[in-house]
Amino acid sequence: MTDLPSAAIVRIAKANGAERVGKDAVESIAKKTEEYIGELTSKASKLANHAGRKTLKEEDIEMASQHH
């Protein structure tokens, strides 16, 4: 079980060309997306900490995503 809503995943997949999306695919997309978010925020958090901040900012996310 993931925290991401299945309906949003299906909507995004269909908007990007998927005609139909199986439940197993939704679960896999959700898992992979949550893994990516975890990695991205971990890197961004390190950047924010290095800058002396506890709060993540857009610049941290952008920098972290460039190094992904």
mmCIF file of the N, C-alpha and C atoms, coordinates in Angstrom:
data_MODEL
# 
_entry.id   MODEL 
# 
loop_
_atom_site.group_PDB 
_atom_site.id 
_atom_site.type_symbol 
_atom_site.label_atom_id 
_atom_site.label_alt_id 
_atom_site.label_comp_id 
_atom_site.label_asym_id 
_atom_site.label_entity_id 
_atom_site.label_seq_id 
_atom_site.pdbx_PDB_ins_code 
_atom_site.Cartn_x 
_atom_site.Cartn_y 
_atom_site.Cartn_z 
_atom_site.occupancy 
_atom_site.B_iso_or_equiv 
_atom_site.pdbx_formal_charge 
_atom_site.auth_seq_id 
_atom_site.auth_comp_id 
_atom_site.auth_asym_id 
_atom_site.auth_atom_id 
_atom_site.pdbx_PDB_model_num 
ATOM 1   N N  . MET A 1 1  ? 0.848  -1.197 0.000   1.00 0.00 ? 1  MET A N  1 
ATOM 2   C CA . MET A 1 1  ? 0.000  0.000  0.000   1.00 0.00 ? 1  MET A CA 1 
ATOM 3   C C  . MET A 1 1  ? 0.881  1.244  0.000   1.00 0.00 ? 1  MET A C  1 
ATOM 4   N N  . THR A 1 2  ? 0.508  2.196  -0.795  1.00 0.00 ? 2  THR A N  1 
ATOM 5   C CA . THR A 1 2  ? 1.277  3.438  -0.883  1.00 0.00 ? 2  THR A CA 1 
ATOM 6   C C  . THR A 1 2  ? 0.398  4.613  -0.477  1.00 0.00 ? 2  THR A C  1 
ATOM 7   N N  . ASP A 1 3  ? 1.029  5.757  -0.355  1.00 0.00 ? 3  ASP A N  1 
ATOM 8   C CA . ASP A 1 3  ? 0.308  6.976  0.023   1.00 0.00 ? 3  ASP A CA 1 
ATOM 9   C C  . ASP A 1 3  ? -0.274 7.720  -1.179  1.00 0.00 ? 3  ASP A C  1 
ATOM 10  N N  . LEU A 1 4  ? 0.153  7.377  -2.362  1.00 0.00 ? 4  LEU A N  1 
ATOM 11  C CA . LEU A 1 4  ? -0.309 8.081  -3.554  1.00 0.00 ? 4  LEU A CA 1 
ATOM 12  C C  . LEU A 1 4  ? -1.679 7.564  -3.994  1.00 0.00 ? 4  LEU A C  1 
ATOM 13  N N  . PRO A 1 5  ? -2.580 8.469  -4.366  1.00 0.00 ? 5  PRO A N  1 
ATOM 14  C CA . PRO A 1 5  ? -3.916 8.043  -4.795  1.00 0.00 ? 5  PRO A CA 1 
ATOM 15  C C  . PRO A 1 5  ? -3.900 7.369  -6.169  1.00 0.00 ? 5  PRO A C  1 
ATOM 16  N N  . SER A 1 6  ? -4.536 6.218  -6.246  1.00 0.00 ? 6  SER A N  1 
ATOM 17  C CA . SER A 1 6  ? -4.574 5.450  -7.491  1.00 0.00 ? 6  SER A CA 1 
ATOM 18  C C  . SER A 1 6  ? -5.199 6.233  -8.630  1.00 0.00 ? 6  SER A C  1 
ATOM 19  N N  . ALA A 1 7  ? -6.255 6.980  -8.339  1.00 0.00 ? 7  ALA A N  1 
ATOM 20  C CA . ALA A 1 7  ? -6.934 7.730  -9.392  1.00 0.00 ? 7  ALA A CA 1 
ATOM 21  C C  . ALA A 1 7  ? -6.000 8.743  -10.047 1.00 0.00 ? 7  ALA A C  1 
ATOM 22  N N  . ALA A 1 8  ? -5.159 9.374  -9.253  1.00 0.00 ? 8  ALA A N  1 
ATOM 23  C CA . ALA A 1 8  ? -4.214 10.345 -9.808  1.00 0.00 ? 8  ALA A CA 1 
ATOM 24  C C  . ALA A 1 8  ? -3.197 9.650  -10.697 1.00 0.00 ? 8  ALA A C  1 
ATOM 25  N N  . ILE A 1 9  ? -2.734 8.491  -10.292 1.00 0.00 ? 9  ILE A N  1 
ATOM 26  C CA . ILE A 1 9  ? -1.765 7.742  -11.090 1.00 0.00 ? 9  ILE A CA 1 
ATOM 27  C C  . ILE A 1 9  ? -2.382 7.337  -12.424 1.00 0.00 ? 9  ILE A C  1 
ATOM 28  N N  . VAL A 1 10 ? -3.606 6.835  -12.382 1.00 0.00 ? 10 VAL A N  1 
ATOM 29  C CA . VAL A 1 10 ? -4.297 6.448  -13.620 1.00 0.00 ? 10 VAL A CA 1 
ATOM 30  C C  . VAL A 1 10 ? -4.490 7.662  -14.517 1.00 0.00 ? 10 VAL A C  1 
ATOM 31  N N  . ARG A 1 11 ? -4.900 8.780  -13.956 1.00 0.00 ? 11 ARG A N  1 
ATOM 32  C CA . ARG A 1 11 ? -5.124 10.011 -14.725 1.00 0.00 ? 11 ARG A CA 1 
ATOM 33  C C  . ARG A 1 11 ? -3.832 10.466 -15.403 1.00 0.00 ? 11 ARG A C  1 
ATOM 34  N N  . ILE A 1 12 ? -2.727 10.428 -14.670 1.00 0.00 ? 12 ILE A N  1 
ATOM 35  C CA . ILE A 1 12 ? -1.433 10.832 -15.237 1.00 0.00 ? 12 ILE A CA 1 
ATOM 36  C C  . ILE A 1 12 ? -1.003 9.871  -16.339 1.00 0.00 ? 12 ILE A C  1 
ATOM 37  N N  . ALA A 1 13 ? -1.151 8.580  -16.087 1.00 0.00 ? 13 ALA A N  1 
ATOM 38  C CA . ALA A 1 13 ? -0.773 7.578  -17.090 1.00 0.00 ? 13 ALA A CA 1 
ATOM 39  C C  . ALA A 1 13 ? -1.582 7.746  -18.371 1.00 0.00 ? 13 ALA A C  1 
ATOM 40  N N  . LYS A 1 14 ? -2.890 7.965  -18.233 1.00 0.00 ? 14 LYS A N  1 
ATOM 41  C CA . LYS A 1 14 ? -3.737 8.144  -19.414 1.00 0.00 ? 14 LYS A CA 1 
ATOM 42  C C  . LYS A 1 14 ? -3.403 9.435  -20.149 1.00 0.00 ? 14 LYS A C  1 
ATOM 43  N N  . ALA A 1 15 ? -3.062 10.464 -19.413 1.00 0.00 ? 15 ALA A N  1 
ATOM 44  C CA . ALA A 1 15 ? -2.689 11.734 -20.037 1.00 0.00 ? 15 ALA A CA 1 
ATOM 45  C C  . ALA A 1 15 ? -1.387 11.607 -20.820 1.00 0.00 ? 15 ALA A C  1 
ATOM 46  N N  . ASN A 1 16 ? -0.647 10.547 -20.525 1.00 0.00 ? 16 ASN A N  1 
ATOM 47  C CA . ASN A 1 16 ? 0.637  10.326 -21.201 1.00 0.00 ? 16 ASN A CA 1 
ATOM 48  C C  . ASN A 1 16 ? 0.610  9.118  -22.128 1.00 0.00 ? 16 ASN A C  1 
ATOM 49  N N  . GLY A 1 17 ? -0.581 8.765  -22.590 1.00 0.00 ? 17 GLY A N  1 
ATOM 50  C CA . GLY A 1 17 ? -0.693 7.775  -23.650 1.00 0.00 ? 17 GLY A CA 1 
ATOM 51  C C  . GLY A 1 17 ? -1.221 6.406  -23.281 1.00 0.00 ? 17 GLY A C  1 
ATOM 52  N N  . ALA A 1 18 ? -1.352 6.093  -22.007 1.00 0.00 ? 18 ALA A N  1 
ATOM 53  C CA . ALA A 1 18 ? -1.866 4.774  -21.627 1.00 0.00 ? 18 ALA A CA 1 
ATOM 54  C C  . ALA A 1 18 ? -3.372 4.736  -21.873 1.00 0.00 ? 18 ALA A C  1 
ATOM 55  N N  . GLU A 1 19 ? -3.825 3.701  -22.560 1.00 0.00 ? 19 GLU A N  1 
ATOM 56  C CA . GLU A 1 19 ? -5.262 3.576  -22.811 1.00 0.00 ? 19 GLU A CA 1 
ATOM 57  C C  . GLU A 1 19 ? -5.969 3.017  -21.585 1.00 0.00 ? 19 GLU A C  1 
ATOM 58  N N  . ARG A 1 20 ? -5.340 2.004  -20.988 1.00 0.00 ? 20 ARG A N  1 
ATOM 59  C CA . ARG A 1 20 ? -5.858 1.401  -19.765 1.00 0.00 ? 20 ARG A CA 1 
ATOM 60  C C  . ARG A 1 20 ? -4.679 1.123  -18.840 1.00 0.00 ? 20 ARG A C  1 
ATOM 61  N N  . VAL A 1 21 ? -4.943 1.100  -17.532 1.00 0.00 ? 21 VAL A N  1 
ATOM 62  C CA . VAL A 1 21 ? -3.873 0.878  -16.557 1.00 0.00 ? 21 VAL A CA 1 
ATOM 63  C C  . VAL A 1 21 ? -4.343 -0.161 -15.551 1.00 0.00 ? 21 VAL A C  1 
ATOM 64  N N  . GLY A 1 22 ? -3.643 -1.297 -15.509 1.00 0.00 ? 22 GLY A N  1 
ATOM 65  C CA . GLY A 1 22 ? -4.003 -2.364 -14.586 1.00 0.00 ? 22 GLY A CA 1 
ATOM 66  C C  . GLY A 1 22 ? -3.632 -2.024 -13.148 1.00 0.00 ? 22 GLY A C  1 
ATOM 67  N N  . LYS A 1 23 ? -4.321 -2.674 -12.222 1.00 0.00 ? 23 LYS A N  1 
ATOM 68  C CA . LYS A 1 23 ? -4.078 -2.436 -10.796 1.00 0.00 ? 23 LYS A CA 1 
ATOM 69  C C  . LYS A 1 23 ? -2.618 -2.698 -10.434 1.00 0.00 ? 23 LYS A C  1 
ATOM 70  N N  . ASP A 1 24 ? -2.039 -3.766 -10.997 1.00 0.00 ? 24 ASP A N  1 
ATOM 71  C CA . ASP A 1 24 ? -0.642 -4.079 -10.700 1.00 0.00 ? 24 ASP A CA 1 
ATOM 72  C C  . ASP A 1 24 ? 0.297  -2.992 -11.223 1.00 0.00 ? 24 ASP A C  1 
ATOM 73  N N  . ALA A 1 25 ? -0.058 -2.404 -12.367 1.00 0.00 ? 25 ALA A N  1 
ATOM 74  C CA . ALA A 1 25 ? 0.756  -1.315 -12.917 1.00 0.00 ? 25 ALA A CA 1 
ATOM 75  C C  . ALA A 1 25 ? 0.650  -0.076 -12.038 1.00 0.00 ? 25 ALA A C  1 
ATOM 76  N N  . VAL A 1 26 ? -0.553 0.227  -11.560 1.00 0.00 ? 26 VAL A N  1 
ATOM 77  C CA . VAL A 1 26 ? -0.756 1.371  -10.671 1.00 0.00 ? 26 VAL A CA 1 
ATOM 78  C C  . VAL A 1 26 ? 0.094  1.207  -9.419  1.00 0.00 ? 26 VAL A C  1 
ATOM 79  N N  . GLU A 1 27 ? 0.080  0.015  -8.847  1.00 0.00 ? 27 GLU A N  1 
ATOM 80  C CA . GLU A 1 27 ? 0.866  -0.254 -7.634  1.00 0.00 ? 27 GLU A CA 1 
ATOM 81  C C  . GLU A 1 27 ? 2.356  -0.113 -7.896  1.00 0.00 ? 27 GLU A C  1 
ATOM 82  N N  . SER A 1 28 ? 2.809  -0.587 -9.045  1.00 0.00 ? 28 SER A N  1 
ATOM 83  C CA . SER A 1 28 ? 4.219  -0.492 -9.403  1.00 0.00 ? 28 SER A CA 1 
ATOM 84  C C  . SER A 1 28 ? 4.634  0.963  -9.632  1.00 0.00 ? 28 SER A C  1 
ATOM 85  N N  . ILE A 1 29 ? 3.802  1.713  -10.340 1.00 0.00 ? 29 ILE A N  1 
ATOM 86  C CA . ILE A 1 29 ? 4.090  3.128  -10.573 1.00 0.00 ? 29 ILE A CA 1 
ATOM 87  C C  . ILE A 1 29 ? 4.156  3.863  -9.237  1.00 0.00 ? 29 ILE A C  1 
ATOM 88  N N  . ALA A 1 30 ? 3.204  3.594  -8.354  1.00 0.00 ? 30 ALA A N  1 
ATOM 89  C CA . ALA A 1 30 ? 3.172  4.253  -7.045  1.00 0.00 ? 30 ALA A CA 1 
ATOM 90  C C  . ALA A 1 30 ? 4.433  3.938  -6.252  1.00 0.00 ? 30 ALA A C  1 
ATOM 91  N N  . LYS A 1 31 ? 4.838  2.676  -6.247  1.00 0.00 ? 31 LYS A N  1 
ATOM 92  C CA . LYS A 1 31 ? 6.035  2.274  -5.502  1.00 0.00 ? 31 LYS A CA 1 
ATOM 93  C C  . LYS A 1 31 ? 7.274  2.970  -6.049  1.00 0.00 ? 31 LYS A C  1 
ATOM 94  N N  . LYS A 1 32 ? 7.440  2.943  -7.366  1.00 0.00 ? 32 LYS A N  1 
ATOM 95  C CA . LYS A 1 32 ? 8.605  3.574  -7.987  1.00 0.00 ? 32 LYS A CA 1 
ATOM 96  C C  . LYS A 1 32 ? 8.603  5.084  -7.761  1.00 0.00 ? 32 LYS A C  1 
ATOM 97  N N  . THR A 1 33 ? 7.424  5.693  -7.821  1.00 0.00 ? 33 THR A N  1 
ATOM 98  C CA . THR A 1 33 ? 7.313  7.136  -7.617  1.00 0.00 ? 33 THR A CA 1 
ATOM 99  C C  . THR A 1 33 ? 7.686  7.500  -6.189  1.00 0.00 ? 33 THR A C  1 
ATOM 100 N N  . GLU A 1 34 ? 7.215  6.724  -5.229  1.00 0.00 ? 34 GLU A N  1 
ATOM 101 C CA . GLU A 1 34 ? 7.554  6.992  -3.831  1.00 0.00 ? 34 GLU A CA 1 
ATOM 102 C C  . GLU A 1 34 ? 9.044  6.784  -3.565  1.00 0.00 ? 34 GLU A C  1 
ATOM 103 N N  . GLU A 1 35 ? 9.646  5.802  -4.224  1.00 0.00 ? 35 GLU A N  1 
ATOM 104 C CA . GLU A 1 35 ? 11.091 5.607  -4.098  1.00 0.00 ? 35 GLU A CA 1 
ATOM 105 C C  . GLU A 1 35 ? 11.841 6.828  -4.641  1.00 0.00 ? 35 GLU A C  1 
ATOM 106 N N  . TYR A 1 36 ? 11.392 7.330  -5.795  1.00 0.00 ? 36 TYR A N  1 
ATOM 107 C CA . TYR A 1 36 ? 12.021 8.507  -6.401  1.00 0.00 ? 36 TYR A CA 1 
ATOM 108 C C  . TYR A 1 36 ? 11.869 9.724  -5.490  1.00 0.00 ? 36 TYR A C  1 
ATOM 109 N N  . ILE A 1 37 ? 10.668 9.925  -4.970  1.00 0.00 ? 37 ILE A N  1 
ATOM 110 C CA . ILE A 1 37 ? 10.434 11.054 -4.067  1.00 0.00 ? 37 ILE A CA 1 
ATOM 111 C C  . ILE A 1 37 ? 11.333 10.941 -2.836  1.00 0.00 ? 37 ILE A C  1 
ATOM 112 N N  . GLY A 1 38 ? 11.479 9.736  -2.306  1.00 0.00 ? 38 GLY A N  1 
ATOM 113 C CA . GLY A 1 38 ? 12.341 9.532  -1.151  1.00 0.00 ? 38 GLY A CA 1 
ATOM 114 C C  . GLY A 1 38 ? 13.788 9.875  -1.454  1.00 0.00 ? 38 GLY A C  1 
ATOM 115 N N  . GLU A 1 39 ? 14.300 9.410  -2.586  1.00 0.00 ? 39 GLU A N  1 
ATOM 116 C CA . GLU A 1 39 ? 15.680 9.702  -2.979  1.00 0.00 ? 39 GLU A CA 1 
ATOM 117 C C  . GLU A 1 39 ? 15.880 11.196 -3.226  1.00 0.00 ? 39 GLU A C  1 
ATOM 118 N N  . LEU A 1 40 ? 14.934 11.798 -3.918  1.00 0.00 ? 40 LEU A N  1 
ATOM 119 C CA . LEU A 1 40 ? 15.015 13.215 -4.242  1.00 0.00 ? 40 LEU A CA 1 
ATOM 120 C C  . LEU A 1 40 ? 15.001 14.076 -2.981  1.00 0.00 ? 40 LEU A C  1 
ATOM 121 N N  . THR A 1 41 ? 14.083 13.790 -2.068  1.00 0.00 ? 41 THR A N  1 
ATOM 122 C CA . THR A 1 41 ? 14.010 14.598 -0.852  1.00 0.00 ? 41 THR A CA 1 
ATOM 123 C C  . THR A 1 41 ? 15.194 14.351 0.068   1.00 0.00 ? 41 THR A C  1 
ATOM 124 N N  . SER A 1 42 ? 15.746 13.157 0.041   1.00 0.00 ? 42 SER A N  1 
ATOM 125 C CA . SER A 1 42 ? 16.941 12.889 0.837   1.00 0.00 ? 42 SER A CA 1 
ATOM 126 C C  . SER A 1 42 ? 18.108 13.741 0.357   1.00 0.00 ? 42 SER A C  1 
ATOM 127 N N  . LYS A 1 43 ? 18.305 13.778 -0.962  1.00 0.00 ? 43 LYS A N  1 
ATOM 128 C CA . LYS A 1 43 ? 19.372 14.602 -1.542  1.00 0.00 ? 43 LYS A CA 1 
ATOM 129 C C  . LYS A 1 43 ? 19.108 16.086 -1.282  1.00 0.00 ? 43 LYS A C  1 
ATOM 130 N N  . ALA A 1 44 ? 17.856 16.504 -1.467  1.00 0.00 ? 44 ALA A N  1 
ATOM 131 C CA . ALA A 1 44 ? 17.496 17.910 -1.258  1.00 0.00 ? 44 ALA A CA 1 
ATOM 132 C C  . ALA A 1 44 ? 17.668 18.305 0.204   1.00 0.00 ? 44 ALA A C  1 
ATOM 133 N N  . SER A 1 45 ? 17.358 17.402 1.101   1.00 0.00 ? 45 SER A N  1 
ATOM 134 C CA . SER A 1 45 ? 17.510 17.669 2.533   1.00 0.00 ? 45 SER A CA 1 
ATOM 135 C C  . SER A 1 45 ? 18.976 17.890 2.889   1.00 0.00 ? 45 SER A C  1 
ATOM 136 N N  . LYS A 1 46 ? 19.847 17.109 2.294   1.00 0.00 ? 46 LYS A N  1 
ATOM 137 C CA . LYS A 1 46 ? 21.284 17.287 2.530   1.00 0.00 ? 46 LYS A CA 1 
ATOM 138 C C  . LYS A 1 46 ? 21.749 18.657 2.025   1.00 0.00 ? 46 LYS A C  1 
ATOM 139 N N  . LEU A 1 47 ? 21.219 19.066 0.885   1.00 0.00 ? 47 LEU A N  1 
ATOM 140 C CA . LEU A 1 47 ? 21.565 20.386 0.350   1.00 0.00 ? 47 LEU A CA 1 
ATOM 141 C C  . LEU A 1 47 ? 21.056 21.500 1.261   1.00 0.00 ? 47 LEU A C  1 
ATOM 142 N N  . ALA A 1 48 ? 19.839 21.369 1.751   1.00 0.00 ? 48 ALA A N  1 
ATOM 143 C CA . ALA A 1 48 ? 19.281 22.378 2.659   1.00 0.00 ? 48 ALA A CA 1 
ATOM 144 C C  . ALA A 1 48 ? 20.085 22.435 3.955   1.00 0.00 ? 48 ALA A C  1 
ATOM 145 N N  . ASN A 1 49 ? 20.421 21.274 4.489   1.00 0.00 ? 49 ASN A N  1 
ATOM 146 C CA . ASN A 1 49 ? 21.225 21.232 5.719   1.00 0.00 ? 49 ASN A CA 1 
ATOM 147 C C  . ASN A 1 49 ? 22.585 21.884 5.503   1.00 0.00 ? 49 ASN A C  1 
ATOM 148 N N  . HIS A 1 50 ? 23.186 21.626 4.361   1.00 0.00 ? 50 HIS A N  1 
ATOM 149 C CA . HIS A 1 50 ? 24.479 22.224 4.030   1.00 0.00 ? 50 HIS A CA 1 
ATOM 150 C C  . HIS A 1 50 ? 24.379 23.747 3.974   1.00 0.00 ? 50 HIS A C  1 
ATOM 151 N N  . ALA A 1 51 ? 23.208 24.239 3.551   1.00 0.00 ? 51 ALA A N  1 
ATOM 152 C CA . ALA A 1 51 ? 22.970 25.681 3.475   1.00 0.00 ? 51 ALA A CA 1 
ATOM 153 C C  . ALA A 1 51 ? 22.506 26.253 4.817   1.00 0.00 ? 51 ALA A C  1 
ATOM 154 N N  . GLY A 1 52 ? 22.442 25.406 5.839   1.00 0.00 ? 52 GLY A N  1 
ATOM 155 C CA . GLY A 1 52 ? 22.048 25.865 7.166   1.00 0.00 ? 52 GLY A CA 1 
ATOM 156 C C  . GLY A 1 52 ? 20.544 25.998 7.360   1.00 0.00 ? 52 GLY A C  1 
ATOM 157 N N  . ARG A 1 53 ? 19.770 25.285 6.541   1.00 0.00 ? 53 ARG A N  1 
ATOM 158 C CA . ARG A 1 53 ? 18.315 25.349 6.643   1.00 0.00 ? 53 ARG A CA 1 
ATOM 159 C C  . ARG A 1 53 ? 17.728 23.989 6.980   1.00 0.00 ? 53 ARG A C  1 
ATOM 160 N N  . LYS A 1 54 ? 16.565 24.013 7.619   1.00 0.00 ? 54 LYS A N  1 
ATOM 161 C CA . LYS A 1 54 ? 15.802 22.796 7.871   1.00 0.00 ? 54 LYS A CA 1 
ATOM 162 C C  . LYS A 1 54 ? 14.680 22.638 6.849   1.00 0.00 ? 54 LYS A C  1 
ATOM 163 N N  . THR A 1 55 ? 14.319 23.744 6.235   1.00 0.00 ? 55 THR A N  1 
ATOM 164 C CA . THR A 1 55 ? 13.207 23.756 5.281   1.00 0.00 ? 55 THR A CA 1 
ATOM 165 C C  . THR A 1 55 ? 13.703 23.515 3.868   1.00 0.00 ? 55 THR A C  1 
ATOM 166 N N  . LEU A 1 56 ? 13.067 22.564 3.176   1.00 0.00 ? 56 LEU A N  1 
ATOM 167 C CA . LEU A 1 56 ? 13.384 22.336 1.773   1.00 0.00 ? 56 LEU A CA 1 
ATOM 168 C C  . LEU A 1 56 ? 12.789 23.466 0.944   1.00 0.00 ? 56 LEU A C  1 
ATOM 169 N N  . LYS A 1 57 ? 13.548 23.936 -0.014  1.00 0.00 ? 57 LYS A N  1 
ATOM 170 C CA . LYS A 1 57 ? 13.084 24.956 -0.941  1.00 0.00 ? 57 LYS A CA 1 
ATOM 171 C C  . LYS A 1 57 ? 13.131 24.390 -2.355  1.00 0.00 ? 57 LYS A C  1 
ATOM 172 N N  . GLU A 1 58 ? 12.464 25.078 -3.243  1.00 0.00 ? 58 GLU A N  1 
ATOM 173 C CA . GLU A 1 58 ? 12.446 24.652 -4.638  1.00 0.00 ? 58 GLU A CA 1 
ATOM 174 C C  . GLU A 1 58 ? 13.867 24.497 -5.178  1.00 0.00 ? 58 GLU A C  1 
ATOM 175 N N  . GLU A 1 59 ? 14.758 25.402 -4.803  1.00 0.00 ? 59 GLU A N  1 
ATOM 176 C CA . GLU A 1 59 ? 16.135 25.337 -5.302  1.00 0.00 ? 59 GLU A CA 1 
ATOM 177 C C  . GLU A 1 59 ? 16.823 24.037 -4.879  1.00 0.00 ? 59 GLU A C  1 
ATOM 178 N N  . ASP A 1 60 ? 16.501 23.542 -3.683  1.00 0.00 ? 60 ASP A N  1 
ATOM 179 C CA . ASP A 1 60 ? 17.077 22.272 -3.222  1.00 0.00 ? 60 ASP A CA 1 
ATOM 180 C C  . ASP A 1 60 ? 16.588 21.113 -4.087  1.00 0.00 ? 60 ASP A C  1 
ATOM 181 N N  . ILE A 1 61 ? 15.288 21.125 -4.382  1.00 0.00 ? 61 ILE A N  1 
ATOM 182 C CA . ILE A 1 61 ? 14.701 20.074 -5.212  1.00 0.00 ? 61 ILE A CA 1 
ATOM 183 C C  . ILE A 1 61 ? 15.300 20.123 -6.612  1.00 0.00 ? 61 ILE A C  1 
ATOM 184 N N  . GLU A 1 62 ? 15.418 21.318 -7.155  1.00 0.00 ? 62 GLU A N  1 
ATOM 185 C CA . GLU A 1 62 ? 15.973 21.468 -8.513  1.00 0.00 ? 62 GLU A CA 1 
ATOM 186 C C  . GLU A 1 62 ? 17.412 20.964 -8.572  1.00 0.00 ? 62 GLU A C  1 
ATOM 187 N N  . MET A 1 63 ? 18.209 21.362 -7.590  1.00 0.00 ? 63 MET A N  1 
ATOM 188 C CA . MET A 1 63 ? 19.612 20.923 -7.575  1.00 0.00 ? 63 MET A CA 1 
ATOM 189 C C  . MET A 1 63 ? 19.699 19.411 -7.387  1.00 0.00 ? 63 MET A C  1 
ATOM 190 N N  . ALA A 1 64 ? 18.888 18.876 -6.511  1.00 0.00 ? 64 ALA A N  1 
ATOM 191 C CA . ALA A 1 64 ? 18.907 17.432 -6.246  1.00 0.00 ? 64 ALA A CA 1 
ATOM 192 C C  . ALA A 1 64 ? 18.476 16.661 -7.489  1.00 0.00 ? 64 ALA A C  1 
ATOM 193 N N  . SER A 1 65 ? 17.522 17.183 -8.228  1.00 0.00 ? 65 SER A N  1 
ATOM 194 C CA . SER A 1 65 ? 17.038 16.469 -9.411  1.00 0.00 ? 65 SER A CA 1 
ATOM 195 C C  . SER A 1 65 ? 18.059 16.492 -10.544 1.00 0.00 ? 65 SER A C  1 
ATOM 196 N N  . GLN A 1 66 ? 18.927 17.487 -10.565 1.00 0.00 ? 66 GLN A N  1 
ATOM 197 C CA . GLN A 1 66 ? 19.967 17.560 -11.592 1.00 0.00 ? 66 GLN A CA 1 
ATOM 198 C C  . GLN A 1 66 ? 21.055 16.533 -11.333 1.00 0.00 ? 66 GLN A C  1 
ATOM 199 N N  . HIS A 1 67 ? 21.189 16.101 -10.111 1.00 0.00 ? 67 HIS A N  1 
ATOM 200 C CA . HIS A 1 67 ? 22.212 15.129 -9.745  1.00 0.00 ? 67 HIS A CA 1 
ATOM 201 C C  . HIS A 1 67 ? 21.641 13.731 -9.630  1.00 0.00 ? 67 HIS A C  1 
ATOM 202 N N  . HIS A 1 68 ? 20.457 13.531 -10.143 1.00 0.00 ? 68 HIS A N  1 
ATOM 203 C CA . HIS A 1 68 ? 19.790 12.235 -9.996  1.00 0.00 ? 68 HIS A CA 1 
ATOM 204 C C  . HIS A 1 68 ? 20.174 11.299 -11.120 1.00 0.00 ? 68 HIS A C  1 
# 
